[in-house]
Amino acid sequence: MSSVNNIDAARKEPVSVIMIAYNEAETIENDVEGFYREVVEKLPGSELIVSEDGSTDGTREILKGISRRLPIRLIQECERKGYVRALFDALGQSGCEWILFSDTGGKFNPKDFRKLDPYRQSADLIVAVKVARKDQFYRRLMTRVFNQLVSCYFGVSVHDIDSGFRLYRRSLLEEASAGEMIFRDLINAELSLRMLARGARLREVPVFATARPNQSRGMPPGKIPGVIIHVLTSFPVLKREMRRLRENNR
């Protein structure tokens, strides 16, 4: 009976929902309102933080309007500071032990939080693995190859390590995120590997992902070659960092 009570308590523990927004005027209202209604309202003590990163398409104004009718925490900048900085600024203002991170752009269903939620008692990092993806073939292929490379090179078993929908246990995330990040454009992948090096328990959960209605803001096609070169040349650096984290965890 006590184990059942522990699981129920874990499911009722509030979460800090974090979203990063840059030029998402077409979808940001549905994203924010969806996660607020499906997670924050249904889990007392939870909060929703949106870190807006210098948008120029009306996203800023839409978010200001949302913040006047919903009690969200809005972080806004006049100029772009980059995805990593926007993420860490939001993390710095969050207050719950569990962090629910979701990409914007209409890529994830807020109701799928319920699929991740039950594993909070037995895992520290719960990652949504996108199945039946509807995005471009080259993106699906790159994701598959990247995850295979990561699994082989770093000696971990992963299927969607840079997934933009996940639950982090704050205590391990803070330990893993200390210091300068190495992957500028695949920060979720790096945070995952750093947490695993610190002994985090990983759980991957299949969820259905939808194709975003517009081009990816974080990884447009023209940016991909440079990102690939940077990530692959950074593999040895991150592997040394993971070795250091493991030694410090002993």
N, C-alpha and C positions, 0 to 999 in steps of 0.2 A: 504493500500500500504506500509506503514512503517513497518508493521510486516513482510511482504514478504521480504523487503529489509534487515531486521535484520537477517532473516533466511539465505538469500543468503550470507550475510557478514560472518556469523558463518561458513558456509560451505567452504568459501574461506580462513578461518584463517589457517595458517600453523600449522604443527604438528611436534613434535620430535618423530621419530620412534625409539624405543629401543628394542634391542634383546640381549639375553644372550646366549652365545655359549660355550658348553663344549663337546668335542669329537663328533662333528657333520659333519665330513668330507664328508659323503655321500650326505648330503642335504644342507649344509650351503651356497653354491654358489647360488643355486636356490632360497633359502630363501632371501638372501640379495639382489640379483639382482631383484627378483620379487617385493619386497617392495620398492626398489629404483625406479623402473620403474613405478609402479602402484600408488605410493603415493607421493614420494619426487619430482619426475619430474613433476607430474601433479598438485602439490600444491605449488606454488612459496613461498620460504621462509622456507620450511620444511627442516628437517635434518634427517640423519640416523646414530644412534650410536650403535655400536656393542661392548658389553663388553665380551671379551673372557677370560675364567676362567681356564687357565693352561692346555689346551688340550694337549693330547699326541698322537693323531692319524692323524696329518697332518692338522687339522683345522686351527691352527695358520698360517701355511704357505699359505693355501688357502685364508685366510682373508687378509694377507699381499698383495697377488697378486691382490685381488679385490680392495684394497685401492689404488693401483697404477693406476687403470683405472676408479674408481668411487670416487667421493669426499665424502666418508663416514668417520665418526670419529671412530677410532679403539682404544679400551682400551685393553691392553694385559698384562698378568701376567705370570711369569715363573712357579709359583706354584698356586695351587688352593686356593682361598679365600672364596669360598662358594657362593651359589646362591644369598643370601640376600645382601652380600657385593657387589657382581658384579652388582646387580640391582641398589643399591643406588649410586655406583660410576657412573653409566651411568646417573642416574637422576641428579646427581650433575653437569654433563657437558651439560645437555640439556638446551635449551633456549626458547622454545615455551610454551605458556600457556596450550596447549593440548599435552598430552603424549599418543602416540599410542604404546602399548606394545604387542608384539607377541612372543610366544614360538617359538623356532626353531625346526628342525626335520621334516619339511614338513607337519606339522599338520594343518596349516591354509592357506587359499587362500588369497593372498594380495588384490585381487579384492573385497573381502568382507568388506574392509574398507568402501566402498560406502554404505553398509547396516547400518553401525554404524554412519557414518558421519551426516546424516540428523537430528540426535537427539541432536546434540551439543547445540542447542539453548534452549532445554527444560530439559536437564539432566547434571549432573556433573560427573557421572560414568556410562559409557555405556559398558555393558558386553555382549560378544558373547556367546550365549548358544549353545553348540554343539548338533546337532540333527542328527539322522541316523548315530550314531557313529559306526565305524568299528573296534574299538580296542577290547581287550579281555573282555569276559563277566564279569570277576571278577572286572575289572576296572570300567565298567559301573555300576555294582551293588554298589561298594564302593562310587562312585560319588553320586548316588541317595540317599543312606543312609546318607552320610555325609551332603548333602544339607538339608535333612529332619531334621536331628539333629540340624543343625545350625538354621534353621527356627524356630524350636520349642524352643530351649534353649535361643536364643538371641532375639526372638520376631520379626523376619524379614521374608519377603517372598522372597526366592531366589531359583533359579533352577540350577545354575552352578557358585557358588560364587568364586571358585578358577580357573575359566577359564583363560587360558593363552592367550587370545586375547581380548583386552579391550582399551577403551579410558578413560583417567583420566584428570579431570580439575586440573591443577597444583596447584592453590591456595589452594584448599581443600586438595589435596594430601599432600602438605607440612605440613599443620596443623596436619593432621592425622598421619603422619609418624614421628613426633617428638618423641623422646624417643626410648627406646630399644624394638625391636620386640619380640613377644612371640612365634609365630608359626615359627619355623626355616625352615620348609619344605613346608608350605602352606602360603607363604607370601602374595599372591594375595588375599586369603580369609581374612587374617587379615587386610590388607589395606582397603578392601571393608567394613568390619565391622566398622573399625575406621572412615572411611569417612561417613558412614551412621549415626554413633553416632554424627558426627559434622553437621548433617543436609543435607548431600549430597542427591541429587535426582538421583535415580537409574533407569536405563532403560536396560532391557534385550532384546537382539535381536537374533533370531534364525539364525544360520549359519551351513552349512554342514562342518563336520570335516572329515579328511581323517586319515586312520591308518598310523602311522609312519612306515617306512621300517625297523627300527631297535629297539632294546630295549630302553625303557625310560632311559635317563641318570639321570634325577632328582629323579625318583622314581622306581628303579628296584625292582622286587618282594621281594628280601631278606630284603629290607629296610622297607617294608610296616608295619610289626607288630610293630616295634619300633616307627614309625611315628604315628600310630593310638594311642598307649598308651600315647605318649607325647602330642598329640593334645587334647585328651579327658581329661587328667589330667590338661591341661592348660585352659580349658573352663572357670572355675571360675575366673582365673586371668584376662583373657581377658574381661570377663563380668564386672569386677570391673573397668578396664581401660575404657571401653565404658561408664560406668556410670560417671566416672570423666570427660570424654570428653563432655558428654551431659551437665553436670553442668557448665563446662567452656564456653559452647556455648550459655548459657542463657543470 
